[in-house]
């Protein structure tokens, strides 16, 4: 199992980005979480197989229709310390 930690910058809040991320995570079978940060960016941690995470990264680099992703910084990790069981939106 692999893990990514992503920070997404641009017009990514108040555009359905967290719901979009959860929808694609659930569809692909990825677990983790997504939340808005005070600086206007979005943070996401996701776990799964490398091939599935690559597909997921493609989705978050694009974002939903009304989003405008300027930059998505993705850090990859092998063997996550805390294995998660579902994908959730943190409010």
MIDOSE-1310 file (N, C-alpha, C; in nm, 2 decimals, decimal comma, always signed):
residues 91
xxxx	+0,08/-0,12/+0,00/+0,00/+0,00/+0,00/+0,09/+0,12/+0,00; +0,05/+0,22/-0,08/+0,11/+0,35/-0,08/+0,03/+0,46/-0,02; +0,09/+0,58/+0,00/+0,01/+0,69/+0,05/+0,06/+0,82/-0,02; -0,03/+0,91/-0,04/+0,01/+1,04/-0,09/-0,04/+1,14/+0,01
xxxx	+0,03/+1,25/+0,02/-0,01/+1,37/+0,09/-0,01/+1,48/-0,01; -0,12/+1,54/-0,03/-0,14/+1,64/-0,14/-0,18/+1,78/-0,08; -0,12/+1,88/-0,13/-0,16/+2,02/-0,10/-0,20/+2,08/-0,24; -0,32/+2,13/-0,25/-0,38/+2,18/-0,37/-0,40/+2,33/-0,36
xxxx	-0,35/+2,41/-0,45/-0,36/+2,55/-0,44/-0,43/+2,60/-0,56; -0,49/+2,72/-0,55/-0,57/+2,79/-0,65/-0,71/+2,82/-0,60; -0,80/+2,83/-0,69/-0,94/+2,85/-0,66/-1,00/+2,71/-0,63; -0,98/+2,66/-0,51/-1,02/+2,52/-0,47/-1,11/+2,51/-0,35
xxxx	-1,15/+2,62/-0,30/-1,25/+2,62/-0,19/-1,38/+2,69/-0,24; -1,49/+2,64/-0,19/-1,63/+2,69/-0,23/-1,66/+2,65/-0,37; -1,60/+2,55/-0,43/-1,63/+2,50/-0,56/-1,66/+2,35/-0,57; -1,68/+2,29/-0,45/-1,71/+2,15/-0,45/-1,59/+2,06/-0,46
xxxx	-1,47/+2,11/-0,43/-1,35/+2,03/-0,44/-1,35/+1,91/-0,35; -1,38/+1,93/-0,22/-1,38/+1,82/-0,13/-1,48/+1,71/-0,17; -1,60/+1,74/-0,21/-1,70/+1,65/-0,25/-1,65/+1,57/-0,38; -1,59/+1,65/-0,47/-1,54/+1,59/-0,59/-1,43/+1,49/-0,56
xxxx	-1,34/+1,53/-0,47/-1,23/+1,44/-0,43/-1,28/+1,31/-0,36; -1,38/+1,32/-0,28/-1,44/+1,20/-0,21/-1,51/+1,11/-0,31; -1,58/+1,18/-0,41/-1,65/+1,10/-0,51/-1,55/+1,01/-0,59; -1,44/+1,07/-0,63/-1,35/+0,99/-0,71/-1,27/+0,89/-0,62
xxxx	-1,24/+0,93/-0,50/-1,18/+0,83/-0,41/-1,26/+0,71/-0,39; -1,39/+0,73/-0,36/-1,49/+0,62/-0,34/-1,50/+0,54/-0,47; -1,50/+0,60/-0,58/-1,52/+0,53/-0,71/-1,40/+0,44/-0,74; -1,28/+0,49/-0,70/-1,15/+0,42/-0,73/-1,12/+0,32/-0,62
xxxx	-1,17/+0,34/-0,50/-1,14/+0,25/-0,39/-1,02/+0,30/-0,31; -1,01/+0,43/-0,30/-0,90/+0,50/-0,22/-0,96/+0,53/-0,09; -0,88/+0,52/+0,02/-0,92/+0,57/+0,15/-0,83/+0,69/+0,19; -0,88/+0,77/+0,29/-0,81/+0,88/+0,33/-0,90/+0,99/+0,38
xxxx	-0,86/+1,12/+0,36/-0,94/+1,23/+0,40/-0,90/+1,36/+0,32; -0,99/+1,45/+0,32/-0,96/+1,58/+0,25/-1,02/+1,69/+0,34; -0,95/+1,81/+0,34/-1,00/+1,92/+0,42/-0,95/+2,05/+0,36; -1,03/+2,16/+0,39/-0,99/+2,29/+0,36/-0,89/+2,34/+0,46
xxxx	-0,80/+2,42/+0,42/-0,70/+2,49/+0,51/-0,73/+2,64/+0,51; -0,69/+2,70/+0,62/-0,71/+2,84/+0,64/-0,65/+2,93/+0,54; -0,55/+2,89/+0,47/-0,48/+2,97/+0,37/-0,55/+2,96/+0,23; -0,67/+2,89/+0,22/-0,74/+2,88/+0,10/-0,71/+2,76/+0,01
xxxx	-0,61/+2,68/+0,06/-0,58/+2,56/-0,01/-0,66/+2,44/+0,04; -0,63/+2,32/-0,02/-0,70/+2,20/+0,03/-0,58/+2,10/+0,05; -0,60/+2,02/+0,16/-0,50/+1,92/+0,19/-0,57/+1,78/+0,18; -0,50/+1,69/+0,13/-0,56/+1,55/+0,12/-0,46/+1,45/+0,15
xxxx	-0,50/+1,34/+0,22/-0,41/+1,22/+0,23/-0,49/+1,11/+0,18; -0,43/+1,03/+0,10/-0,50/+0,91/+0,04/-0,41/+0,79/+0,04; -0,47/+0,67/+0,05/-0,40/+0,55/+0,06/-0,46/+0,45/-0,03; -0,38/+0,37/-0,09/-0,42/+0,26/-0,18/-0,31/+0,21/-0,27
xxxx	-0,35/+0,13/-0,37/-0,25/+0,08/-0,46/-0,19/+0,19/-0,55; -0,06/+0,18/-0,59/+0,00/+0,28/-0,66/-0,07/+0,32/-0,79; -0,12/+0,22/-0,87/-0,19/+0,25/-0,99/-0,32/+0,33/-0,97; -0,39/+0,29/-0,86/-0,51/+0,37/-0,83/-0,48/+0,51/-0,78
xxxx	-0,38/+0,52/-0,70/-0,34/+0,66/-0,65/-0,30/+0,75/-0,77; -0,23/+0,69/-0,87/-0,20/+0,77/-0,99/-0,32/+0,82/-1,06; -0,42/+0,74/-1,07/-0,55/+0,79/-1,13/-0,61/+0,90/-1,05; -0,61/+0,88/-0,92/-0,67/+0,97/-0,82/-0,59/+1,11/-0,83
xxxx	-0,46/+1,10/-0,84/-0,38/+1,22/-0,85/-0,42/+1,30/-0,97; -0,44/+1,23/-1,08/-0,49/+1,30/-1,20/-0,62/+1,38/-1,18; -0,71/+1,32/-1,10/-0,84/+1,39/-1,07/-0,81/+1,51/-0,99; -0,73/+1,50/-0,88/-0,72/+1,62/-0,79/-0,63/+1,72/-0,86
xxxx	-0,55/+1,69/-0,95/-0,47/+1,79/-1,02/-0,56/+1,87/-1,11; -0,67/+1,81/-1,15/-0,77/+1,88/-1,24/-0,87/+1,96/-1,16; -0,94/+1,89/-1,07/-1,04/+1,94/-0,98/-1,17/+1,95/-1,05; -1,28/+1,99/-0,98/-1,41/+1,99/-1,04/-1,42/+2,11/-1,14
xxxx	-1,53/+2,12/-1,21/-1,55/+2,22/-1,32/-1,52/+2,36/-1,27; -1,57/+2,40/-1,16/-1,55/+2,54/-1,12/-1,42/+2,57/-1,05; -1,34/+2,47/-1,03/-1,21/+2,49/-0,96/-1,11/+2,54/-1,06; -1,01/+2,60/-1,01/-0,89/+2,64/-1,10/-0,77/+2,60/-1,02
xxxx	-0,71/+2,48/-1,04/-0,60/+2,43/-0,97/-0,47/+2,50/-1,03; -0,40/+2,58/-0,95/-0,28/+2,64/-0,99/-0,16/+2,54/-0,97; -0,16/+2,47/-0,86/-0,05/+2,38/-0,82/-0,10/+2,27/-0,73; -0,06/+2,15/-0,76/-0,08/+2,04/-0,67/+0,05/+1,97/-0,63
xxxx	+0,09/+1,99/-0,50/+0,21/+1,93/-0,45/+0,18/+1,80/-0,40; +0,24/+1,69/-0,45/+0,21/+1,56/-0,41/+0,34/+1,49/-0,36; +0,33/+1,44/-0,23/+0,44/+1,37/-0,17/+0,39/+1,22/-0,16; +0,48/+1,13/-0,21/+0,45/+0,99/-0,21/+0,52/+0,92/-0,09
xxxx	+0,45/+0,83/-0,02/+0,51/+0,76/+0,09/+0,48/+0,61/+0,07; +0,58/+0,53/+0,11/+0,56/+0,38/+0,11/+0,52/+0,34/+0,25; +0,43/+0,24/+0,26/+0,39/+0,18/+0,38/+0,35/+0,28/+0,49; +0,23/+0,34/+0,48/+0,18/+0,44/+0,57/+0,18/+0,38/+0,71
xxxx	+0,21/+0,47/+0,81/+0,21/+0,44/+0,95/+0,06/+0,41/+1,00; -0,03/+0,50/+0,97/-0,17/+0,48/+1,01/-0,25/+0,44/+0,89; -0,30/+0,31/+0,89/-0,38/+0,27/+0,78/-0,52/+0,31/+0,80; -0,58/+0,38/+0,71/-0,72/+0,43/+0,72/-0,82/+0,33/+0,66
xxxx	-0,95/+0,35/+0,69/-1,04/+0,25/+0,65/-1,15/+0,30/+0,55; -1,16/+0,44/+0,54/-1,26/+0,50/+0,45/-1,21/+0,63/+0,41; -1,28/+0,70/+0,31/-1,24/+0,83/+0,27/-1,34/+0,93/+0,33; -1,30/+1,03/+0,40/-1,39/+1,12/+0,46/-1,35/+1,27/+0,44
xxx	-1,45/+1,35/+0,44/-1,43/+1,50/+0,43/-1,42/+1,55/+0,57; -1,31/+1,62/+0,61/-1,30/+1,67/+0,74/-1,34/+1,82/+0,73; -1,43/+1,85/+0,82/-1,48/+1,99/+0,82/-1,41/+2,07/+0,93
